[in-house]
Amino acid sequence: MTNSLVKISNLSVDFAVRDGSFRAVDGVSFDLHKNETLALVGESGSGKSVTAMSILQLLPRPQATFGTSSSIKFDGSEIIDASSADLRKIRGNIISMVFQEPMTSLNPYHRVGDQITESILLHSKKTKAKAIDEAKDLMKLVEIDDVDRRYKAYPHELSGGQRQRIMIAMSLVNKPQLLIADEPTTALDVTIQAQILDLMSKLQNELGMSILFITHDLGLVEKFSDKVCVMKDGKIVEQGNTHEVFKNPIHEYTIQLLNSEPKPKNSFNHTSDPLLEISDVNVFYNIKSESLFKSSQFHAVKNINLDIHKNSTIGLVGESGSGKSTLGKAIANLVNFEGKIIFNGKDIKNLTQKEQKKAKRDIQIIFQDPYGSLSPRMTIGEIVGEGLSIHFSLTNEEKNQRIDKVLSDVGIDPSMKIKYPHEFSGGQRQRIAIARSLILNPSFVILDEPTSALDRSIQIQVIDLLKKLQDEYSLTYLFISHDLKVIRAMSDYIYVMKQGEIVEHGKSDIVFETPQEDYTKRLLTAALKYATN
């Protein structure tokens, strides 16, 4: 075909490492045509993001090198070794990219609205006033609520899903010819996910835009892409028309991916003893005001009452910004709250210093954004084992044995413990964060979107691992997620949150099969829209 926008031929990418070089991408070739969506799928670390970043020449040189016969042509022009001036014309203007981890892409020192406005001003001759209006319109387009207030917010003041929507708004500023979307809906709840994909489809049709869509969610691939390339170990093992690949997969790995769907939990774990008793819990955040004499508060969590019984898994679902993560942080005593939280019979606000130390070991939290919670200056062995020195008296040999075992349990080769977080993919970093919490043998674990960055096959491994650990060690979980399939696979009991309040709760199978509230029905409908058949 003559309308190729991107033509990649025999792309190979090597990274310099301590003991030589590592081939991240090996002989990749594909065409992306105008007004077409091509999906790159595969397990974490398969080379999807490296392939995408090669198009914009965002890989670090000289650590990253391309094969001598590698070629990336955009609209007929070679990109590899293009001049800095040519790349500046392309980046953010003709080609835009939405990255997997918005917290690392947004400037923490600037308000999010200013960052969108800056993107508009850099690539247009609009006045600042018009750029601000356009930035707010884009925020409305991607369903950011209370735009005037959010415009002035810093990245850390937004939820993970809200930050991702800001990144999508920035990528659409200049109506690019090519949008590279690297897991663009990973942090989004199902309703917003559907809206964002519908929006991207609409813009694609209006602008003739092409999309390179990187994801681990096969439901999205099937409904959203025209063509699919399946990657494994840096190579494309299968590619073709999406419908044909899904209907008649040839490669064993593709078949494995298509069969990797979380199964609903059958057994109901429950004991008569509550581990956590939460009564009338409220969380308020102070909101900055332009006036020195006025202040206001945002009511993030409103009058929450619930019990969590030992050895059970409680699923907490709701849209981004509904208060799920804030409630988790309150339980972990990481934010100020009003009300009462009783853990193991003791009020967490009135613990002695010794009891506080034990509670920090017994209550672990796994955050949504692994890159933001892992120290870039520590190796993963040091990160995972850091808590052992604080809570246990172990020899170095015993400590290393525990580190090796927990890394193996979450699917990380123990020999990689000398590497740093930036040397791992997003999914691998999430597994490292899980290992760091599990190594302390806690009794209660708050899992805040722990599988959001993982491909389906690894998700199932992690779900099975968490279930196994729960049975072996009588663990109790609070599982926060927007992925309803994962919630159903993990949870005994479900609470649905909306705007800081619990609007529905019940046994997992009952809530999924016979939801009572319109809001719950809307969540389930949106989840089914992009579900695999």
MIBA-274998 format. One line per 10 residues: number of its first residue (from 1); their letters; for each residue z, y, x of C-alpha. Coordinates in nm, 2 decimals, decimal comma. Layout:
N
NUM	A	Z/Y/X; ...
% end
This chain:
533
1	MTNSLVKISN	0,00/0,00/0,00; -0,07/0,35/0,12; 0,22/0,53/-0,04; 0,49/0,42/0,21; 0,75/0,69/0,26; 0,95/0,49/0,51; 0,80/0,21/0,73; 1,04/0,02/0,96; 0,89/-0,22/1,21; 1,07/-0,46/1,43
11	LSVDFAVRDG	1,39/-0,25/1,44; 1,64/-0,37/1,69; 1,96/-0,19/1,78; 2,20/-0,28/2,06; 2,55/-0,13/2,12; 2,71/-0,12/2,46; 3,05/-0,29/2,45; 3,31/-0,38/2,72; 3,15/-0,71/2,81; 2,78/-0,62/2,79
21	SFRAVDGVSF	2,59/-0,54/2,47; 2,60/-0,64/2,10; 2,29/-0,66/1,89; 2,37/-0,51/1,55; 2,02/-0,51/1,41; 1,76/-0,77/1,51; 1,39/-0,74/1,43; 1,42/-0,57/1,09; 1,10/-0,47/0,91; 1,04/-0,33/0,56
31	DLHKNETLAL	0,86/-0,06/0,37; 1,01/0,18/0,12; 0,75/0,35/-0,11; 0,76/0,68/-0,29; 0,96/0,68/-0,61; 1,10/0,34/-0,53; 1,45/0,20/-0,49; 1,51/-0,06/-0,22; 1,85/-0,23/-0,19; 1,99/-0,36/0,13
41	VGESGSGKSV	2,25/-0,62/0,06; 2,46/-0,85/0,28; 2,81/-0,91/0,40; 3,02/-0,65/0,58; 2,89/-0,62/0,94; 2,55/-0,75/0,86; 2,37/-0,44/0,99; 2,30/-0,26/0,66; 2,46/0,08/0,75; 2,33/0,07/1,11
51	TAMSILQLLP	1,98/0,02/0,98; 2,03/0,32/0,74; 2,18/0,55/1,00; 1,89/0,47/1,23; 1,65/0,64/0,99; 1,84/0,97/1,04; 1,91/0,90/1,41; 2,28/0,92/1,35; 2,38/0,64/1,59; 2,56/0,75/1,91
61	RPQATFGTSS	2,35/0,77/2,22; 2,35/0,63/2,48; 2,59/0,37/2,34; 2,32/0,27/2,09; 1,98/0,18/2,21; 1,66/0,08/2,02; 1,43/-0,20/2,12; 1,11/-0,10/2,30; 0,89/-0,21/2,01; 1,11/-0,06/1,74
71	SIKFDGSEII	0,95/0,19/1,50; 1,08/0,40/1,21; 0,81/0,61/1,04; 0,89/0,87/0,77; 0,58/0,99/0,58; 0,37/0,87/0,88; 0,57/1,05/1,15; 0,78/0,86/1,41; 1,15/0,93/1,39; 1,28/0,73/1,69
81	DASSADLRKI	1,30/0,98/1,98; 1,20/1,27/1,75; 1,31/1,61/1,88; 1,63/1,77/1,77; 1,44/2,05/1,60; 1,24/1,80/1,39; 1,56/1,60/1,30; 1,73/1,92/1,18; 1,44/1,99/0,94; 1,47/1,64/0,80
91	RGNIISMVFQ	1,85/1,58/0,78; 2,01/1,70/0,46; 1,69/1,86/0,35; 1,41/1,60/0,32; 1,65/1,30/0,37; 2,01/1,31/0,24; 2,28/1,04/0,29; 2,59/0,95/0,09; 2,83/0,78/0,33; 3,06/0,49/0,24
101	EPMTSLNPYH	3,39/0,67/0,33; 3,40/1,03/0,19; 3,73/1,12/0,36; 3,56/1,09/0,70; 3,26/1,29/0,59; 3,43/1,59/0,43; 3,59/1,86/0,65; 3,97/1,84/0,58; 4,01/2,21/0,67; 3,77/2,34/0,41
111	RVGDQITESI	3,78/2,34/0,03; 3,53/2,10/-0,12; 3,35/2,37/-0,32; 3,29/2,57/-0,01; 3,14/2,26/0,16; 2,89/2,22/-0,13; 2,81/2,59/-0,13; 2,76/2,58/0,25; 2,50/2,30/0,21; 2,31/2,51/-0,05
121	LLHSKKTKAK	2,32/2,83/0,17; 2,20/2,63/0,48; 1,88/2,52/0,31; 1,80/2,80/0,08; 1,78/3,18/0,06; 2,01/3,21/-0,24; 2,29/3,46/-0,26; 2,64/3,33/-0,21; 2,72/3,40/-0,58; 2,43/3,20/-0,70
131	AIDEAKDLMK	2,51/2,92/-0,45; 2,87/2,90/-0,59; 2,73/2,88/-0,94; 2,49/2,60/-0,84; 2,77/2,42/-0,66; 2,99/2,42/-0,97; 2,69/2,30/-1,18; 2,65/2,01/-0,94; 3,02/1,93/-0,97; 2,98/1,92/-1,35
141	LVEIDDVDRR	2,67/1,70/-1,31; 2,87/1,43/-1,13; 3,15/1,45/-1,38; 3,42/1,64/-1,19; 3,67/1,76/-1,44; 3,83/2,11/-1,44; 3,56/2,24/-1,20; 3,71/2,58/-1,13; 4,03/2,42/-1,00; 3,86/2,13/-0,82
151	YKAYPHELSG	3,62/2,38/-0,65; 3,92/2,52/-0,46; 4,08/2,19/-0,37; 4,09/2,03/-0,03; 3,96/1,67/0,02; 4,31/1,53/0,04; 4,40/1,68/-0,30; 4,13/1,47/-0,47; 4,13/1,10/-0,56; 3,90/0,86/-0,37
161	GQRQRIMIAM	3,65/0,86/-0,66; 3,65/1,23/-0,69; 3,58/1,27/-0,32; 3,29/1,03/-0,35; 3,14/1,23/-0,64; 3,17/1,55/-0,42; 2,97/1,37/-0,15; 2,70/1,27/-0,41; 2,68/1,63/-0,53; 2,63/1,75/-0,17
171	SLVNKPQLLI	2,35/1,50/-0,12; 2,16/1,62/-0,42; 2,17/1,99/-0,33; 1,81/2,00/-0,19; 1,65/1,74/-0,41; 1,55/1,52/-0,11; 1,25/1,30/-0,09; 1,47/1,01/0,03; 1,83/0,95/-0,06; 2,02/0,70/0,15
181	ADEPTTALDV	2,31/0,58/-0,06; 2,56/0,38/0,15; 2,79/0,22/-0,10; 2,78/0,54/-0,32; 2,98/0,39/-0,61; 3,23/0,19/-0,41; 3,52/0,42/-0,50; 3,42/0,50/-0,85; 3,55/0,35/-1,17; 3,30/0,17/-1,40
191	TIQAQILDLM	3,23/0,45/-1,64; 3,15/0,70/-1,36; 2,96/0,44/-1,17; 2,73/0,39/-1,47; 2,69/0,77/-1,51; 2,61/0,82/-1,14; 2,35/0,55/-1,13; 2,19/0,68/-1,45; 2,19/1,03/-1,29; 2,03/0,90/-0,97
201	SKLQNELGMS	1,76/0,72/-1,18; 1,69/1,04/-1,38; 1,66/1,25/-1,06; 1,44/0,98/-0,90; 1,20/1,00/-1,20; 1,20/1,38/-1,21; 1,16/1,44/-0,84; 0,97/1,13/-0,73; 1,26/1,06/-0,50; 1,29/0,73/-0,31
211	ILFITHDLGL	1,63/0,56/-0,27; 1,76/0,33/0,00; 2,06/0,17/-0,18; 2,32/-0,01/0,03; 2,57/-0,21/-0,16; 2,76/-0,53/-0,19; 2,76/-0,53/-0,57; 2,48/-0,76/-0,68; 2,51/-0,64/-1,04; 2,40/-0,29/-0,93
221	VEKFSDKVCV	2,12/-0,43/-0,72; 1,97/-0,63/-1,01; 1,98/-0,34/-1,26; 1,91/-0,05/-1,03; 1,66/-0,16/-0,75; 1,29/-0,24/-0,74; 1,30/-0,44/-0,42; 1,58/-0,61/-0,23; 1,63/-0,70/0,14; 1,91/-0,95/0,21
231	MKDGKIVEQG	2,07/-0,91/0,55; 2,28/-1,15/0,75; 2,39/-1,12/1,12; 2,15/-0,82/1,18; 1,84/-0,99/1,04; 1,66/-0,98/0,70; 1,67/-1,34/0,57; 1,50/-1,27/0,24; 1,31/-0,98/0,08; 1,09/-0,91/-0,22
241	NTHEVFKNPI	1,08/-0,79/-0,58; 1,44/-0,78/-0,71; 1,37/-0,97/-1,03; 1,19/-1,25/-0,84; 1,46/-1,28/-0,57; 1,74/-1,30/-0,83; 1,54/-1,54/-1,04; 1,42/-1,77/-0,76; 1,63/-1,71/-0,44; 1,50/-1,91/-0,15
251	HEYTIQLLNS	1,74/-1,86/0,14; 2,07/-2,05/0,12; 2,26/-1,73/0,20; 2,10/-1,54/-0,09; 2,20/-1,83/-0,32; 2,56/-1,81/-0,19; 2,58/-1,44/-0,26; 2,44/-1,48/-0,61; 2,70/-1,75/-0,68; 2,99/-1,54/-0,55
261	EPKPKNSFNH	3,15/-1,41/-0,87; 3,52/-1,38/-0,92; 3,65/-1,62/-1,18; 3,91/-1,51/-1,45; 4,26/-1,61/-1,37; 4,37/-1,91/-1,59; 4,74/-1,96/-1,50; 5,00/-1,70/-1,61; 5,26/-1,64/-1,34; 5,59/-1,50/-1,48
271	TSDPLLEISD	5,96/-1,53/-1,42; 6,24/-1,41/-1,64; 6,37/-1,19/-1,36; 6,22/-0,84/-1,33; 6,16/-0,73/-0,97; 6,08/-0,37/-1,07; 6,21/-0,18/-1,37; 6,03/0,15/-1,42; 6,18/0,40/-1,68; 6,05/0,74/-1,79
281	VNVFYNIKSE	5,88/0,80/-1,46; 5,70/1,14/-1,42; 5,52/1,29/-1,13; 5,43/1,65/-1,09; 5,21/1,82/-0,83; 5,24/2,19/-0,75; 4,91/2,37/-0,79; 4,83/2,67/-0,57; 4,78/2,99/-0,75; 4,59/3,30/-0,65
291	SLFKSSQFHA	4,89/3,51/-0,75; 5,20/3,51/-0,52; 5,42/3,54/-0,83; 5,28/3,26/-1,03; 5,29/2,88/-0,98; 5,19/2,59/-1,20; 5,22/2,22/-1,20; 4,99/1,93/-1,27; 5,14/1,64/-1,46; 4,99/1,34/-1,29
301	VKNINLDIHK	5,20/1,06/-1,43; 5,36/1,09/-1,77; 5,66/0,90/-1,90; 5,57/0,56/-1,76; 5,78/0,26/-1,87; 5,71/-0,09/-1,75; 5,86/-0,40/-1,60; 5,71/-0,61/-1,32; 5,84/-0,96/-1,30; 5,87/-1,17/-0,99
311	NSTIGLVGES	5,57/-1,37/-0,88; 5,34/-1,20/-1,13; 5,04/-0,98/-1,07; 5,01/-0,66/-1,27; 4,67/-0,50/-1,30; 4,65/-0,13/-1,33; 4,31/0,01/-1,45; 4,17/0,34/-1,55; 3,93/0,61/-1,44; 3,95/0,80/-1,12
321	GSGKSTLGKA	4,22/1,06/-1,14; 4,41/0,88/-1,42; 4,72/0,85/-1,21; 4,70/0,49/-1,09; 4,74/0,56/-0,72; 5,01/0,82/-0,78; 5,22/0,57/-0,98; 5,18/0,32/-0,69; 5,29/0,59/-0,44; 5,60/0,67/-0,66
331	IANLVNFEGK	5,70/0,30/-0,67; 5,67/0,30/-0,28; 5,88/0,62/-0,28; 5,60/0,81/-0,11; 5,59/1,10/-0,36; 5,87/1,28/-0,55; 5,92/1,16/-0,90; 6,14/1,20/-1,20; 6,29/0,91/-1,38; 6,42/0,57/-1,25
341	IIFNGKDIKN	6,27/0,30/-1,05; 6,49/-0,01/-1,00; 6,37/-0,25/-0,73; 6,56/-0,58/-0,69; 6,85/-0,44/-0,90; 6,88/-0,12/-0,69; 6,77/0,24/-0,77; 6,53/0,33/-0,49; 6,65/0,69/-0,49; 7,00/0,58/-0,40
351	LTQKEQKKAK	6,96/0,34/-0,12; 7,16/0,34/0,20; 6,97/0,39/0,53; 6,99/0,01/0,60; 6,87/-0,06/0,24; 6,58/0,19/0,28; 6,46/0,01/0,59; 6,46/-0,32/0,42; 6,28/-0,17/0,11; 6,01/-0,04/0,34
361	RDIQIIFQDP	5,95/-0,39/0,46; 5,98/-0,55/0,12; 5,74/-0,29/-0,05; 5,41/-0,27/0,12; 5,11/-0,06/0,01; 4,75/-0,12/0,10; 4,55/0,21/0,06; 4,20/0,26/-0,08; 4,06/0,43/0,23; 4,12/0,20/0,53
371	YGSLSPRMTI	3,97/0,44/0,79; 4,22/0,71/0,68; 4,52/0,48/0,71; 4,44/0,32/1,05; 4,52/0,51/1,37; 4,20/0,57/1,57; 4,41/0,56/1,89; 4,54/0,21/1,85; 4,37/-0,13/1,88; 4,38/-0,34/1,57
381	GEIVGEGLSI	4,62/-0,58/1,74; 4,86/-0,28/1,79; 4,80/-0,16/1,43; 4,87/-0,50/1,27; 5,17/-0,58/1,49; 5,33/-0,23/1,48; 5,57/-0,31/1,20; 5,69/-0,63/1,37; 5,87/-0,44/1,64; 6,05/-0,23/1,38
391	HFSLTNEEKN	6,16/-0,50/1,14; 6,20/-0,82/1,35; 6,33/-0,93/1,69; 6,04/-1,13/1,84; 5,92/-1,22/2,18; 5,57/-1,10/2,28; 5,44/-1,45/2,24; 5,58/-1,48/1,89; 5,44/-1,14/1,80; 5,09/-1,23/1,92
401	QRIDKVLSDV	5,10/-1,56/1,73; 5,18/-1,38/1,41; 4,91/-1,12/1,47; 4,65/-1,39/1,55; 4,75/-1,59/1,24; 4,73/-1,30/0,99; 4,40/-1,18/1,14; 4,26/-1,53/1,09; 4,39/-1,54/0,73; 4,19/-1,22/0,64
411	GIDPSMKIKY	3,87/-1,33/0,82; 3,90/-1,14/1,14; 3,85/-1,32/1,47; 4,18/-1,28/1,66; 3,98/-1,22/1,99; 3,87/-0,89/1,83; 4,23/-0,75/1,83; 4,16/-0,55/2,15; 3,90/-0,33/1,96; 3,96/0,00/1,78
421	PHEFSGGQRQ	3,90/0,07/1,41; 3,57/0,26/1,46; 3,42/-0,05/1,61; 3,44/-0,23/1,27; 3,25/-0,20/0,95; 3,42/-0,06/0,63; 3,48/-0,40/0,49; 3,63/-0,53/0,82; 3,87/-0,23/0,83; 3,99/-0,31/0,48
431	RIAIARSLIL	4,08/-0,66/0,59; 4,27/-0,52/0,89; 4,47/-0,30/0,65; 4,55/-0,60/0,44; 4,66/-0,79/0,75; 4,89/-0,51/0,85; 5,08/-0,53/0,52; 5,09/-0,91/0,49; 5,24/-0,96/0,84; 5,58/-0,83/0,73
441	NPSFVILDEP	5,62/-1,10/0,46; 5,69/-0,84/0,19; 5,82/-0,94/-0,16; 5,61/-0,68/-0,34; 5,27/-0,55/-0,25; 5,09/-0,25/-0,40; 4,71/-0,31/-0,36; 4,53/0,02/-0,42; 4,16/-0,08/-0,44; 4,20/-0,34/-0,17
451	TSALDRSIQI	3,86/-0,50/-0,22; 3,65/-0,19/-0,31; 3,48/-0,19/0,04; 3,42/-0,57/0,05; 3,11/-0,76/-0,05; 3,14/-1,02/-0,32; 3,17/-1,33/-0,10; 3,45/-1,17/0,11; 3,61/-1,03/-0,21; 3,65/-1,39/-0,34
461	QVIDLLKKLQ	3,79/-1,50/0,00; 4,05/-1,21/-0,01; 4,13/-1,28/-0,38; 4,18/-1,65/-0,30; 4,39/-1,56/0,00; 4,61/-1,32/-0,20; 4,66/-1,59/-0,47; 4,75/-1,85/-0,20; 5,00/-1,62/-0,04; 5,15/-1,53/-0,37
471	DEYSLTYLFI	5,21/-1,90/-0,45; 5,34/-1,98/-0,10; 5,58/-1,68/-0,06; 5,65/-1,59/-0,43; 5,49/-1,25/-0,38; 5,46/-0,99/-0,66; 5,15/-0,77/-0,68; 5,06/-0,44/-0,84; 4,68/-0,45/-0,82; 4,51/-0,11/-0,87
481	SHDLKVIRAM	4,13/-0,13/-0,92; 3,83/0,00/-1,11; 3,66/-0,33/-1,06; 3,74/-0,51/-1,39; 3,60/-0,85/-1,26; 3,85/-0,84/-0,97; 4,13/-0,72/-1,20; 4,07/-1,01/-1,44; 4,05/-1,26/-1,14; 4,39/-1,14/-1,01
491	SDYIYVMKQG	4,60/-1,02/-1,30; 4,85/-1,19/-1,54; 4,92/-0,87/-1,72; 4,72/-0,54/-1,75; 4,81/-0,18/-1,80; 4,54/0,07/-1,89; 4,60/0,43/-1,78; 4,43/0,75/-1,90; 4,52/1,10/-1,79; 4,86/0,99/-1,66
501	EIVEHGKSDI	4,96/0,78/-1,96; 4,95/0,41/-2,04; 4,73/0,38/-2,34; 4,71/-0,01/-2,37; 4,88/-0,31/-2,21; 4,89/-0,68/-2,26; 4,81/-1,02/-2,12; 4,49/-1,01/-1,91; 4,28/-1,24/-2,14; 4,39/-1,06/-2,45
511	VFETPQEDYT	4,31/-0,71/-2,32; 3,96/-0,83/-2,20; 3,87/-1,03/-2,51; 4,02/-0,81/-2,78; 4,08/-0,46/-2,66; 4,25/-0,23/-2,91; 4,19/0,12/-2,77; 3,85/0,29/-2,77; 3,91/0,40/-2,41; 3,96/0,03/-2,30
521	KRLLTAALKY	3,65/-0,07/-2,49; 3,45/0,20/-2,32; 3,57/0,08/-1,98; 3,46/-0,28/-2,06; 3,13/-0,17/-2,20; 3,05/0,03/-1,88; 3,15/-0,27/-1,66; 2,91/-0,50/-1,85; 2,62/-0,25/-1,82; 2,58/-0,33/-1,45
531	ATN	2,72/-0,68/-1,45; 2,52/-0,97/-1,31; 2,38/-1,21/-1,56
% end
